[in-house]
């Protein structure tokens, strides 16, 4: 008989003796035990976690296989490990005691089996000749007795169990009749928490089979033997077969046996969890591999316990590998204890395992050395404990040590590395490396740094144009006149733009085109180097460097950016522009016909925006008198229909004085000759007077121009003339006062023996406000006080169809409240008449 099956006492007698001992115990003791067990059961966070205890039990007893069978009303769990001994039986029939030692096993707390009562009120155990159950319904007052540790002998196992094929069987009838509750228990049994990677951290267990007889589904989780091993690592292959479909995964494991420091063993929480006598613990780090043994990402988790009744794992956001250790949990058993010195020590050992074993091995292996950084270096995570005690320490090591692979195969720290895109790499020559990399090494193109920050050089061709630090590369190469470099640059850039046509629009306005004089300009400011340009015109064209003239691909790329060809018309325009200073120099010597031709030429240049009107100050224009005068002194005749038509105004005045006495008419003609004399443009020199562009050109030159002062003077003179005519038309004899005679009015008009004193106010506005300065208003008041006739004549719309408003001085005096009198006020007082 196997030594493990030798019993000190007969199994049935042992079961009866344990039950009888509790049955004869004091009632108060039994109630206390019952309360303790109930509180212990509540510490288990989920019903599904009870399976972890049976998986732990199977591994602790060196079982290689475990089978879980789910039926409608129960779950049966089998393993083929070392069967129960008397010591094991006594252990599960006590509270807080175990047959396992903390040094050899992690699940030694003696409470793991109690998790079975989460799902069953009558669990059965068949192992090593023992056949017993714990039953709540076997007791009249189960609330007053610790029925969970009072074993009852079972003569025969239920028929549906496979007791004869396995060394240990647990039969757990469901204690809940609610279908939804039972279904939740079943779903937890088949949940993701029981996955193949659970086997990574078990010492003996290599297969877990889960059969659900209700839906006839089958899951088989397997761990292969070691498929590769080094002195510090092992590679396993896991498989999960579900309903005939198998899924494989490969894992790289690193282990370290760590001695527990004295200060950790003496810590109060270590003692509370009965770890004070533990001398060493193992920590494990696991990385996912693909079929070619290359590292791949896995959602990070801290595997805390496939042991005791602790939760399976705690996910760590941001980490991409698994860690396993005997972490202590906080009350409630759902999360890690953040304040345990034991847990901090485990994190430091995992950090040492990663930095002292994992990373050196990664760097030695060709398939791992370029990928491991993206798995180990991670951004800040939500879990503060792992962030402080694990992740940040790993990050600090990676950030300060030679762990990155340069393109020459050497190892460099992150601070001495720069990433260059593979498309750009051949453009980074010695000149650029010396000037811009400043001693840094270029990373291997396949070195994946993940979240680790390294200096970024240009990673794409367009970055050379867009990034400020990379633009310096273009400037330096232009300074060195390195046409060959630019040729390679444009070839690569054109290839990228052919693949992504929208890039042309993105970079069209960037200055990266090398010109013939080695400047960098935007494409629209540069011409293609495809046409020979006369020497005397070259100054007018910015042409792309001639080194690209025989590169069809580059030229097509330039065209796509909007670069133009130089046309004969462009050359002609430049030649025309050269004529302007020659015309200016010879203008005074030209005859009438030559000046007219040159004027037409200059108009065309202005119309094409090749010359500005302000650069044509040398021009003179022919007047109707035949003289060539400066444009500012010339007015436009009626044939131009100008907004300011001086010729029409003069014609209007002459029409009005046509019937006046000769002496008066000559007097007014003298005033026109003296005050309003002007020369009109000879329309014969303009080929298209109806063309509005000619009118605009002439006005820009200064034709028909009048300053504000000139406008005021003109309006004043015309207003006086119109009042002069008006008075004669009304048979009065007006006389304009000389400047030395004026005392607040402009005219005296004799009407028989009466003398009218007239102040004239003119405006281009049809109905202007009346403004009387203080001296004029004072003159008005004196005249009225002296019984003199004082009038204010307002002439509106002076430059078009004038209208005279005649106001008596007395009315103005009554209405005037200051120097201004609004039009709507004085119009009520005025008599309106036309000239």
C-alpha positions in Angstrom: 0.0 0.0 0.0 1.2 3.5 -0.8 2.6 5.2 2.4 0.1 8.0 2.0 -2.7 5.6 2.4 -1.6 4.1 5.7 -4.0 5.3 8.4 -3.4 5.6 12.1 -7.1 5.0 12.8 -9.9 3.7 10.7 -11.5 6.4 8.5 -15.0 5.8 9.7 -13.9 5.9 13.3 -12.0 9.1 12.9 -15.0 10.8 11.3 -17.3 9.6 14.1 -14.9 10.7 16.8 -14.5 14.3 15.4 -18.3 14.6 15.1 -18.9 13.3 18.6 -16.3 15.7 20.1 -18.2 18.7 18.7 -21.5 17.2 19.6 -20.5 16.9 23.2 -18.9 20.4 23.4 -20.4 23.2 25.5 -23.2 25.1 23.7 -21.5 28.4 24.1 -18.3 27.1 22.4 -20.3 25.7 19.6 -22.1 29.0 19.0 -18.8 30.8 19.0 -17.3 28.5 16.5 -20.4 28.8 14.3 -20.2 32.6 14.4 -16.5 32.5 13.5 -17.1 30.3 10.5 -20.0 32.4 9.3 -17.7 35.5 9.5 -15.0 33.7 7.7 -17.3 32.7 4.8 -18.3 36.3 4.4 -14.6 37.2 3.7 -14.8 35.3 0.5 -15.7 38.0 -2.1 -17.3 35.8 -4.8 -18.8 32.4 -5.1 -16.7 31.6 -8.1 -13.5 32.0 -6.0 -14.1 28.8 -4.2 -12.7 27.0 -7.2 -9.3 28.6 -6.6 -9.1 26.8 -3.3 -9.7 23.4 -5.0 -7.1 24.3 -7.7 -4.7 25.2 -4.9 -5.4 22.0 -3.1 -4.8 19.9 -6.2 -1.4 21.7 -6.8 -0.4 21.4 -3.2 -1.0 17.7 -3.2 1.1 17.4 -6.4 -1.8 16.6 -8.7 -1.1 16.9 -12.4 -4.7 16.9 -13.5 -7.9 18.4 -12.2 -11.4 17.9 -13.5 -14.5 20.1 -12.8 -17.9 18.7 -13.8 -20.9 20.9 -13.7 -24.4 19.4 -13.5 -27.8 20.8 -13.1 -27.8 20.6 -9.3 -24.1 20.2 -8.3 -20.5 20.5 -9.2 -17.9 17.7 -8.8 -14.2 18.3 -8.6 -11.6 15.6 -9.1 -7.8 15.4 -8.8 -5.2 12.7 -8.9 -2.8 14.1 -6.3 -1.8 12.8 -2.9 -5.0 11.6 -1.2 -6.3 12.9 2.2 -4.5 11.8 5.3 -5.8 11.8 8.9 -4.0 15.1 9.4 -5.8 16.6 6.4 -9.1 15.5 7.6 -8.5 17.0 11.1 -7.3 20.2 9.4 -10.5 20.9 7.5 -12.6 20.0 10.5 -11.0 22.9 12.4 -11.1 26.7 12.1 -7.8 28.5 11.2 -5.7 25.4 11.2 -4.0 23.6 8.4 -1.9 20.5 7.7 0.4 22.6 5.5 3.4 24.5 6.6 3.9 28.2 5.4 7.4 27.4 4.2 6.4 24.7 1.8 3.0 26.0 0.7 1.3 29.3 0.1 -2.2 28.0 0.9 -1.6 27.1 4.5 -4.2 29.1 6.3 -6.5 26.2 6.9 -9.6 28.1 5.8 -9.6 27.4 2.0 -12.1 24.5 2.1 -14.5 26.8 3.9 -15.1 28.5 0.6 -17.1 25.5 -0.5 -19.9 26.5 1.7 -20.5 29.6 -0.5 -22.2 27.3 -3.0 -23.1 24.2 -1.1 -24.7 23.4 2.3 -23.7 19.7 2.0 -20.2 19.3 0.4 -18.9 15.7 0.2 -15.2 14.5 0.4 -14.0 11.2 -1.0 -10.2 10.6 -0.7 -7.7 8.2 0.8 -10.4 5.9 2.2 -12.3 8.8 3.8 -15.9 9.3 2.8 -17.7 12.1 4.6 -19.9 15.2 4.2 -20.8 18.4 6.1 -24.5 19.0 6.2 -26.5 21.9 7.4 -29.9 20.1 7.1 -28.6 17.3 9.4 -28.9 19.7 12.3 -32.1 20.9 13.9 -30.6 24.3 14.8 -27.7 24.8 12.3 -27.3 28.4 13.4 -26.1 27.3 16.8 -23.6 24.6 15.8 -20.5 24.7 13.6 -21.9 22.2 11.2 -19.3 23.3 8.6 -16.6 21.4 10.6 -18.7 18.5 11.9 -18.1 15.6 9.5 -20.7 12.9 8.8 -19.7 9.5 7.4 -21.0 8.7 4.0 -21.4 5.0 3.1 -21.4 5.4 -0.7 -20.7 8.2 -3.1 -23.5 9.6 -5.3 -23.9 7.6 -8.5 -23.0 10.5 -10.9 -19.6 10.9 -9.4 -16.4 9.4 -10.8 -14.9 8.5 -7.4 -13.3 5.3 -8.7 -11.2 7.0 -11.3 -9.7 9.7 -9.2 -7.8 9.8 -5.9 -9.8 12.8 -4.5 -13.4 13.8 -5.2 -15.3 16.8 -4.0 -19.1 16.6 -4.5 -20.8 20.0 -4.0 -24.6 20.0 -4.3 -25.9 23.5 -5.0 -27.6 24.9 -1.9 -29.6 27.5 -3.8 -32.8 26.8 -5.6 -33.0 30.1 -7.4 -32.2 29.3 -11.1 -30.7 32.8 -11.7 -28.4 32.3 -8.7 -27.3 28.9 -9.8 -26.7 30.1 -13.3 -24.4 32.9 -11.9 -22.4 30.3 -10.0 -22.0 28.3 -13.1 -20.9 31.3 -15.2 -18.3 32.2 -12.6 -17.0 28.7 -12.8 -16.4 29.1 -16.5 -15.4 32.7 -16.4 -12.1 34.2 -17.7 -10.6 33.9 -14.2 -10.1 30.2 -14.9 -7.9 30.5 -18.0 -5.0 28.6 -19.3 -2.5 31.2 -18.0 -3.5 30.2 -14.5 -1.3 27.1 -15.0 1.8 29.2 -15.5 2.1 29.8 -11.7 1.3 26.3 -10.5 4.0 23.8 -9.7 2.4 20.5 -10.5 -0.9 21.0 -12.2 -0.7 20.6 -15.9 -4.3 20.1 -17.0 -7.7 21.4 -15.9 -10.8 20.0 -17.6 -14.2 21.8 -17.2 -17.3 19.9 -18.3 -20.7 21.4 -18.3 -23.1 18.5 -18.7 -26.1 20.9 -19.0 -25.0 22.5 -22.3 -22.6 19.7 -23.2 -19.6 22.1 -23.4 -16.0 21.1 -22.8 -13.0 23.1 -21.9 -9.5 21.6 -21.4 -6.6 23.8 -20.2 -3.2 22.4 -20.6 0.4 23.3 -19.9 3.1 21.7 -21.9 6.5 20.6 -20.6 9.2 23.2 -20.9 9.8 23.7 -24.6 12.9 25.8 -24.1 14.9 26.7 -21.0 17.9 28.8 -20.2 19.7 29.2 -16.9 17.2 31.9 -15.9 14.1 31.4 -17.9 11.6 28.8 -19.2 9.2 28.8 -22.1 5.9 27.0 -21.8 3.1 26.5 -24.3 -0.5 26.6 -23.0 -3.5 25.4 -24.8 -7.2 25.9 -24.3 -9.5 23.5 -26.1 -13.2 24.5 -26.1 -15.8 22.3 -27.8 -13.1 20.9 -30.1 -11.5 24.2 -31.0 -7.9 24.6 -29.6 -6.2 27.9 -28.9 -2.5 28.0 -28.2 -0.4 30.6 -26.3 3.3 30.6 -25.5 4.8 32.2 -22.4 8.3 33.2 -21.2 8.8 32.9 -17.5 11.5 34.2 -15.2 11.7 33.0 -11.6 13.6 34.2 -8.6 13.8 32.6 -5.1 14.0 35.5 -2.7 15.1 35.5 0.9 12.7 37.4 3.2 14.5 40.2 5.1 14.3 40.3 8.8 12.5 43.7 8.9 9.8 42.3 6.6 9.3 39.2 8.7 9.0 41.3 11.8 6.4 43.7 10.4 3.0 43.6 12.1 1.0 42.7 8.9 3.5 39.9 8.1 2.9 38.5 11.5 -0.9 39.0 11.2 -0.8 36.9 8.0 1.5 34.3 9.7 4.4 34.8 7.4 6.9 35.6 10.1 8.5 32.1 9.8 8.8 32.1 6.0 12.4 32.3 5.0 12.0 32.6 1.2 9.4 33.2 -1.4 9.4 32.8 -5.2 8.3 35.6 -7.6 7.6 35.1 -11.2 7.4 37.4 -14.3 5.6 36.1 -17.4 5.7 37.5 -21.0 3.5 36.5 -23.8 5.2 35.1 -27.0 3.9 34.5 -30.5 4.6 31.3 -32.4 8.0 32.6 -33.4 8.9 33.3 -29.8 8.7 37.0 -30.3 7.4 39.2 -27.4 3.8 40.4 -27.7 1.6 42.5 -25.4 -0.6 41.0 -22.7 -2.9 43.0 -20.4 -0.9 43.4 -17.2 -2.0 41.7 -14.0 -0.6 40.9 -10.6 -1.4 37.2 -9.9 -1.9 37.2 -6.2 -3.4 33.9 -5.4 -4.2 30.8 -7.0 -3.6 30.0 -3.4 -5.6 30.1 -0.2 -8.8 32.0 -0.7 -7.2 35.1 -2.2 -8.5 36.6 -5.5 -6.9 35.3 -8.7 -5.4 38.5 -10.0 -5.4 42.2 -9.8 -5.2 44.0 -13.2 -2.6 46.8 -13.5 -3.4 49.4 -16.1 -0.5 50.2 -18.4 1.5 47.1 -17.8 1.8 44.5 -20.5 3.1 41.5 -18.7 2.2 39.3 -15.7 3.7 39.2 -12.3 3.0 36.6 -9.5 3.8 36.6 -5.9 2.5 35.8 -2.5 0.9 39.3 -2.1 -1.2 40.0 1.0 -4.7 41.3 0.5 -6.7 44.0 2.2 -9.8 43.3 4.2 -12.5 41.9 1.9 -9.9 39.9 -0.1 -10.7 41.7 -3.3 -7.7 44.0 -3.5 -4.0 44.2 -2.6 -3.0 45.5 0.8 -1.3 48.8 0.0 0.3 49.2 3.4 2.0 45.9 3.8 5.8 46.0 4.0 5.7 42.4 2.7 4.1 43.6 -0.5 6.6 46.4 -1.0 9.4 43.8 -0.6 7.8 41.6 -3.2 7.6 44.5 -5.6 11.3 45.3 -5.1 12.2 41.6 -5.8 10.1 41.7 -9.0 11.9 44.9 -10.0 15.3 43.2 -9.4 14.2 40.1 -11.3 13.2 42.3 -14.3 16.3 44.6 -14.2 18.9 41.9 -13.3 17.6 38.9 -15.2 15.0 39.7 -17.7 16.6 42.7 -19.4 20.1 41.2 -19.8 18.5 38.1 -21.3 16.3 40.2 -23.6 19.3 42.2 -24.8 21.2 39.0 -25.6 18.4 37.4 -27.7 18.0 38.7 -31.2 14.3 38.1 -31.3 13.7 40.0 -28.0 16.3 42.9 -27.8 14.3 45.2 -30.1 10.8 44.7 -28.5 11.0 44.4 -24.8 11.1 48.1 -24.0 7.5 48.6 -25.2 6.4 45.9 -22.7 8.4 47.0 -19.7 8.2 50.8 -19.9 4.6 51.9 -19.2 2.8 55.2 -18.5 1.4 56.1 -15.2 -1.3 53.6 -14.0 -4.3 54.1 -11.8 -3.1 51.6 -9.2 -1.0 53.8 -6.9 0.8 51.0 -5.2 2.2 49.3 -8.3 2.8 52.7 -9.8 5.1 53.7 -6.9 6.7 50.4 -6.0 7.0 48.6 -9.3 6.4 50.5 -12.5 8.2 53.7 -11.7 11.3 51.8 -10.5 11.3 49.8 -13.7 10.8 53.0 -15.8 13.7 54.7 -13.9 16.1 51.8 -14.7 15.1 51.8 -18.4 15.4 55.5 -18.7 18.9 55.7 -17.2 20.7 52.6 -18.5 22.0 51.4 -21.9 19.0 49.4 -23.0 18.2 50.8 -26.4 19.7 49.2 -29.5 21.3 51.7 -32.0 21.5 51.0 -35.7 25.1 49.9 -35.4 24.1 47.3 -32.8 25.5 49.1 -29.8 23.5 49.8 -26.6 22.7 53.4 -25.7 20.6 55.2 -23.0 17.4 56.9 -24.0 19.0 60.3 -23.5 21.6 59.6 -26.1 19.3 58.2 -28.7 17.4 59.7 -31.6 14.7 58.2 -33.8 15.0 58.6 -37.5 12.3 57.3 -39.9 13.6 54.7 -42.4 12.5 56.8 -45.4 14.6 59.6 -44.1 17.6 57.6 -42.9 19.7 57.7 -46.1 19.3 61.5 -46.1 21.1 61.8 -42.7 24.7 61.9 -43.8 27.8 62.8 -41.9 27.2 66.6 -42.2 23.7 66.4 -40.7 24.8 63.9 -38.0 27.6 66.2 -37.0 25.6 69.3 -37.0 22.2 68.2 -35.7 22.5 64.9 -33.8 25.3 66.3 -31.6 26.8 63.0 -30.7 23.5 61.1 -30.3 23.2 57.7 -31.9 20.4 56.8 -34.3 18.1 54.1 -33.0 17.8 50.8 -34.8 14.8 51.2 -37.1 13.0 48.3 -35.5 13.7 49.3 -31.9 10.2 49.7 -30.4 10.5 52.0 -27.4 6.8 52.1 -26.6 6.0 54.9 -24.1 9.7 55.6 -23.5 10.5 59.1 -24.7 13.5 59.5 -27.0 14.5 62.5 -29.1 12.6 62.5 -32.4 14.4 63.4 -35.5 12.4 63.5 -38.8 10.5 60.2 -39.1 8.9 61.0 -42.5 10.1 63.0 -45.5 7.5 65.7 -44.8 8.9 66.1 -41.2 12.0 67.6 -42.8 9.8 70.4 -44.1 7.3 70.7 -41.2 9.4 70.3 -38.0 11.3 73.3 -36.8 14.4 71.4 -35.8 14.4 69.5 -39.1 14.0 72.6 -41.2 17.5 73.4 -40.2 18.7 70.4 -42.2 17.3 72.1 -45.4 19.0 75.4 -44.5 22.3 73.7 -43.8 22.2 71.7 -47.0 21.3 74.9 -49.0 24.3 76.7 -47.4 26.6 73.8 -48.4 25.2 74.0 -52.0 24.5 70.2 -51.7 22.4 69.8 -54.9 22.8 66.0 -54.8 21.3 65.8 -51.4 18.3 67.9 -52.5 18.0 65.7 -55.5 17.6 62.6 -53.3 15.3 64.5 -51.0 12.9 65.6 -53.8 12.9 62.0 -55.2 11.7 60.6 -51.9 9.3 63.4 -51.3 7.8 63.0 -54.8 7.3 59.2 -54.2 5.5 60.0 -50.9 3.2 62.5 -52.6 2.4 60.1 -55.4 1.3 57.6 -52.7 -0.6 60.3 -50.7 -1.7 63.0 -53.2 -3.2 65.2 -50.5 0.4 65.9 -49.2 1.0 68.2 -52.1 -1.7 70.6 -50.8 -0.3 70.3 -47.3 3.3 71.3 -48.2 2.5 73.7 -51.2 3.1 76.8 -49.1 6.3 75.6 -47.4 9.7 77.0 -48.3 11.7 74.0 -49.4 12.5 74.6 -53.1 16.2 75.1 -53.8 16.7 78.0 -56.2 19.6 78.8 -58.5 21.1 81.2 -56.0 20.7 78.5 -53.2 17.8 80.1 -51.4 14.7 78.1 -50.1 11.4 79.4 -51.3 7.8 78.3 -51.8 7.0 76.6 -55.1 4.6 79.3 -56.3 7.5 81.8 -56.1 9.8 79.8 -58.2 9.9 78.9 -61.9 10.9 75.5 -63.4 14.5 75.4 -64.7 13.4 74.2 -68.2 13.8 77.3 -70.4 16.8 79.4 -71.3 16.3 83.0 -70.2 18.1 86.0 -71.8 20.8 87.3 -69.5 19.2 90.7 -69.2 16.0 89.1 -67.9 17.3 86.7 -65.4 17.1 89.1 -62.5 13.3 89.1 -62.9 12.9 85.3 -62.4 13.5 83.1 -59.4 14.3 79.8 -61.0 14.7 76.4 -59.3 18.3 75.1 -59.3 19.4 73.9 -62.7 20.6 70.6 -61.0 17.0 69.4 -61.3 16.5 70.4 -65.0 17.1 66.8 -66.3 15.0 65.0 -63.6 11.6 64.3 -65.1 10.2 62.9 -61.9 11.3 65.9 -59.8 10.0 68.4 -62.5 6.6 66.7 -62.4 6.6 66.9 -58.7 7.4 70.6 -58.9 4.5 71.1 -61.3 2.2 69.3 -58.9 3.1 71.9 -56.3 2.1 74.7 -58.6 5.5 75.7 -60.0 5.2 77.5 -63.4 7.1 77.2 -66.7 8.7 80.4 -68.0 6.8 81.4 -71.1 7.7 83.7 -73.9 5.1 86.1 -72.6 6.8 86.2 -69.3 10.1 87.1 -70.9 8.3 89.8 -73.0 6.7 91.3 -69.9 10.1 91.5 -68.2 11.6 93.1 -71.4 8.6 95.5 -71.3 9.3 96.4 -67.7 12.9 97.3 -68.6 11.4 99.8 -71.0 9.8 101.9 -68.2 13.0 103.6 -67.0 14.1 104.2 -70.6 10.7 105.8 -71.4 11.1 108.0 -68.3 14.5 109.1 -69.4 13.5 110.0 -73.0 10.0 111.3 -72.3 10.7 115.0 -72.8 12.4 114.3 -76.1 9.6 112.4 -77.6 7.2 114.0 -80.2 3.4 113.9 -79.9 2.9 110.6 -81.7 5.7 108.8 -79.8 4.4 110.0 -76.5 0.9 108.8 -77.4 2.3 105.3 -78.3 4.4 105.2 -75.1 1.3 106.3 -73.1 -0.7 103.3 -74.5 2.2 100.9 -73.7 2.4 102.2 -70.1 -1.4 101.8 -69.7 -1.1 98.1 -70.7 1.8 97.6 -68.3 -0.3 99.2 -65.5 -3.3 97.1 -66.5 -1.2 93.9 -66.1 0.1 95.1 -62.8 3.6 95.3 -64.0 4.0 98.9 -63.2 2.4 101.2 -60.6 1.0 104.6 -61.4 3.1 106.2 -58.7 6.2 105.2 -60.7 4.9 107.2 -63.7 5.4 110.7 -62.2 7.4 111.7 -65.2 4.3 111.5 -67.5 2.6 114.5 -69.0 -0.7 114.5 -70.9 -1.8 116.5 -73.9 -4.6 119.0 -73.3 -7.0 120.4 -75.8 -4.7 123.4 -76.2 -2.1 121.0 -77.5 0.2 121.5 -74.6 1.6 118.5 -72.6 1.0 119.2 -68.9 1.3 117.3 -65.6 -1.9 115.2 -64.9 -2.7 117.0 -61.7 -3.3 120.3 -63.6 -5.7 118.6 -66.1 -9.4 118.1 -65.9 -11.6 115.6 -67.7 -14.1 116.9 -70.2 -17.8 116.0 -70.5 -17.0 113.1 -72.8 -15.7 111.1 -69.8 -18.8 111.7 -67.7 -16.6 112.2 -64.6 -18.1 112.5 -61.1 -16.6 116.0 -61.0 -17.5 117.6 -64.3 -15.8 121.0 -64.4 -16.6 121.5 -68.1 -20.3 121.0 -67.4 -20.2 123.5 -64.5 -18.6 126.1 -66.7 -21.1 125.4 -69.5 -24.0 125.8 -67.0 -22.7 129.2 -65.8 -22.2 130.5 -69.4 -25.7 129.4 -70.3 -27.1 131.3 -67.3 -25.2 134.6 -68.1 -25.9 134.4 -71.8 -28.8 136.9 -71.6 -27.2 139.3 -69.2 -25.9 142.7 -70.2 -22.6 142.6 -72.0 -20.9 144.5 -69.2 -22.1 142.1 -66.6 -21.5 139.0 -68.7 -17.9 140.1 -69.4 -17.5 140.7 -65.7 -18.5 137.2 -64.9 -16.4 135.8 -67.7 -13.4 137.6 -66.2 -14.2 135.9 -62.8 -14.3 132.5 -64.6 -11.1 133.2 -66.4 -9.4 134.4 -63.2 -10.8 131.9 -60.7 -11.9 128.8 -62.6 -9.5 128.5 -65.4 -8.3 124.9 -66.3 -7.1 122.7 -69.1 -9.1 119.7 -70.3 -7.5 116.4 -71.4 -7.3 115.9 -75.2 -9.4 112.8 -75.6 -7.7 112.1 -79.0 -4.7 110.6 -77.2 -6.9 108.0 -75.6 -8.0 105.1 -77.9 -11.0 103.9 -75.7 -12.5 106.8 -73.7 -15.4 104.5 -72.9 -13.1 101.9 -71.2 -13.5 102.4 -67.4 -9.9 101.2 -66.9 -8.6 104.2 -68.8 -10.6 106.5 -66.5 -9.2 104.7 -63.5 -5.7 104.9 -64.9 -6.0 108.7 -65.6 -7.4 109.3 -62.1 -4.6 107.4 -60.5 -2.2 109.6 -62.4 -3.9 112.7 -60.9 -6.2 113.8 -63.7 -9.3 115.6 -62.3 -7.8 115.4 -58.9 -8.6 118.1 -56.4 -7.5 118.5 -52.8 -9.8 119.3 -50.0 -8.6 122.9 -49.9 -9.1 123.1 -53.7 -12.7 121.7 -53.3 -13.5 124.2 -50.6 -12.2 127.1 -52.7 -14.0 126.0 -55.8 -17.3 125.6 -54.0 -16.9 129.0 -52.4 -16.2 130.7 -55.7 -19.0 129.0 -57.6 -21.4 129.8 -54.8 -20.6 133.5 -55.0 -20.9 133.4 -58.8 -24.3 131.7 -58.6 -25.6 134.3 -56.0 -24.1 137.1 -58.2 -26.1 135.7 -61.2 -29.2 135.2 -59.0 -29.2 138.8 -57.9 -28.9 140.2 -61.4 -31.7 137.9 -62.5 -33.8 139.6 -59.8 -32.9 143.1 -61.1 -30.6 143.9 -58.2 -27.0 145.1 -58.7 -24.7 142.9 -56.7 -21.1 143.8 -55.9 -18.6 141.3 -54.4 -16.6 142.8 -51.6 -12.9 142.7 -51.6 -11.3 140.8 -48.7 -10.4 144.1 -47.0 -14.0 145.2 -47.1 -15.6 142.1 -45.7 -17.2 142.6 -42.3 -19.1 139.4 -41.8 -20.7 139.1 -45.3 -19.6 138.6 -48.9 -21.8 140.7 -51.2 -23.7 144.0 -51.2 -26.7 144.1 -53.6 -28.4 147.4 -54.4 -32.1 147.2 -54.8 -33.0 150.9 -55.6 -32.0 152.8 -52.5 -31.9 149.7 -50.3 -28.7 147.8 -49.8 -28.8 144.1 -49.0 -25.9 142.6 -47.1 -25.5 139.0 -48.2 -23.5 136.2 -46.5 -23.0 133.3 -49.0 -22.7 129.7 -47.7 -22.1 127.0 -50.3 -21.8 123.2 -50.1 -21.7 120.1 -52.3 -24.4 118.7 -50.0 -27.9 119.5 -51.3 -29.1 120.5 -47.8 -26.2 121.4 -45.6 -26.3 122.6 -42.0 -25.8 126.3 -41.6 -22.6 127.3 -39.9 -22.0 131.0 -38.9 -18.7 131.9 -37.2 -18.9 134.4 -34.3 -17.8 137.4 -36.4 -20.5 136.7 -39.1 -23.2 136.2 -36.5 -22.2 139.4 -34.7 -22.4 141.2 -38.1 -25.8 139.8 -38.6 -27.0 141.0 -35.2 -25.6 144.5 -35.7 -27.2 144.9 -39.1 -30.6 144.0 -37.7 -30.2 146.3 -34.7 -29.3 149.1 -37.3 -32.4 148.3 -39.3 -30.2 147.0 -42.2 -31.3 144.2 -44.5 -29.1 141.2 -43.9 -29.6 137.9 -45.8 -28.0 134.5 -45.7 -27.9 132.7 -49.0 -27.3 128.9 -48.8 -26.2 127.4 -52.1 -26.7 123.6 -52.1 -25.5 121.0 -54.6 -23.0 123.5 -55.9 -21.1 121.0 -58.2 -24.2 119.6 -59.9 -27.6 121.4 -60.2 -27.3 124.3 -57.7 -30.2 125.5 -55.6 -30.3 128.7 -53.6 -32.1 129.1 -50.3 -32.7 132.7 -49.2 -33.0 133.4 -45.4 -33.7 136.7 -43.7 -31.1 137.6 -41.1 -33.8 138.3 -38.5 -35.2 134.8 -38.9 -31.7 133.3 -38.6 -31.2 135.4 -35.4 -34.4 134.1 -33.9 -33.7 130.4 -34.7 -29.9 130.4 -34.1 -28.7 128.8 -30.9 -25.1 128.6 -31.6 -22.7 128.4 -34.6 -24.7 125.6 -36.2 -28.2 125.6 -37.5 -29.5 122.2 -38.7 -31.0 122.0 -42.2 -34.4 120.9 -41.0 -34.6 124.1 -39.0 -33.5 126.6 -41.6 -35.5 125.1 -44.4 -38.7 126.2 -42.6 -37.4 129.8 -42.8 -36.0 129.8 -46.3 -37.2 130.6 -49.8 -35.8 128.1 -52.2 -35.1 129.1 -55.8 -32.9 127.9 -58.7 -30.3 130.0 -60.5 
